[in-house]
Amino acid sequence: MRFLLDTHTFIWFVTDSPKLSLSAKALIEDEYNEKLFSTASIWEMAIKHSLGKLRFDLPLQTFVK
């Protein structure tokens, strides 16, 4: 199956947020599913990070490689 992750879903996944449902987490973790991510989401996170509205424990580049 192929999935396009939106910005919030991606952030919730990489931060292990309880906001992400267990079924969504399982679908993302399934190695047989193809996960896609929009360049616009990377741009959105970079802007929010530069404004101090979004923080990660690791550099943003670590998550979007």
Secondary structure, DSSP 8 states (H G I E B T S, - for coil): -EEEE-HHHHHHHHTT-TTS-HHHHHHHH-TTSEEEE-HHHHHHHHHHHHTTS---SS-HHHH--
